[in-house]
């Protein structure tokens, strides 16, 4: 506290000693690095799962489209083959 004109005025800001402040900053830095690494590792399975789901959906769509095209080709072949004309 400072005394100005007989009035006590509190100093603005924190009054931390240098060693505890540096230990606090070091711990915050290490903690943030660990947190970033853990969050990055947690994102990997999510992205892998999303990629597998996307691949499954694309494969299902292509398989369905190929099946429909195959049935259409079979229908055209049956209509044009003389063995099936009666």
C-alpha positions in Angstrom: 0.0 0.0 0.0 1.1 3.5 -0.7 0.2 6.6 1.2 -0.7 9.6 -0.9 -1.9 12.7 0.9 -2.7 10.8 4.1 -4.9 8.3 2.2 -3.9 4.7 1.8 -4.1 3.6 -1.9 -3.6 0.0 -3.0 -1.1 -0.6 -5.7 -2.6 -1.9 -8.9 -1.6 -5.3 -10.2 -0.5 -8.5 -8.6 2.4 -8.7 -6.4 3.9 -12.1 -7.2 7.4 -13.1 -6.3 9.5 -14.0 -9.4 10.1 -17.6 -8.5 6.5 -18.7 -7.9 5.4 -16.7 -11.0 7.9 -18.4 -13.2 6.9 -21.8 -11.8 3.3 -21.0 -12.5 4.0 -19.9 -16.0 6.2 -23.0 -16.6 3.4 -25.3 -15.3 0.8 -23.5 -17.5 3.1 -23.9 -20.6 3.7 -27.6 -19.9 0.0 -28.2 -19.2 -1.0 -26.5 -22.4 1.4 -28.6 -24.4 0.1 -31.8 -22.8 -3.5 -30.7 -23.4 -2.8 -30.0 -27.1 -1.1 -33.3 -27.6 -4.0 -35.2 -25.9 -6.6 -33.4 -27.9 -4.7 -34.1 -31.1 -4.6 -37.8 -30.2 -8.3 -37.8 -29.4 -9.1 -36.3 -32.8 -7.3 -39.1 -34.7 -9.9 -41.8 -34.0 -12.7 -39.4 -34.8 -11.2 -38.5 -38.2 -10.5 -42.2 -38.9 -14.1 -43.1 -38.1 -15.4 -40.3 -40.3 -13.2 -41.5 -43.1 -14.3 -45.0 -42.8 -18.0 -44.0 -42.7 -17.5 -41.8 -45.8 -15.8 -44.7 -47.6 -18.6 -47.1 -46.6 -21.2 -44.7 -47.9 -19.4 -44.1 -51.2 -18.8 -47.8 -51.7 -22.5 -48.6 -50.9 -23.6 -46.0 -53.4 -21.3 -47.3 -56.1 -22.3 -50.9 -55.4 -26.0 -50.0 -55.6 -25.5 -48.1 -58.9 -23.5 -51.0 -60.4 -26.2 -53.4 -59.3 -28.9 -51.3 -61.0 -26.8 -51.0 -64.2 -26.2 -54.7 -64.1 -29.9 -55.5 -63.8 -30.6 -53.0 -66.7 -28.0 -54.7 -68.9 -29.5 -58.2 -68.0 -33.0 -56.9 -68.9 -31.7 -55.6 -72.3 -30.0 -58.9 -73.0 -33.1 -60.9 -72.2 -35.2 -58.7 -74.4 -32.9 -59.0 -77.4 -31.8 -62.6 -77.1 -33.8 -64.9 -79.5 -33.9 -67.7 -76.9 -36.3 -65.7 -74.8 -38.5 -64.6 -77.6 -41.7 -66.6 -77.7 
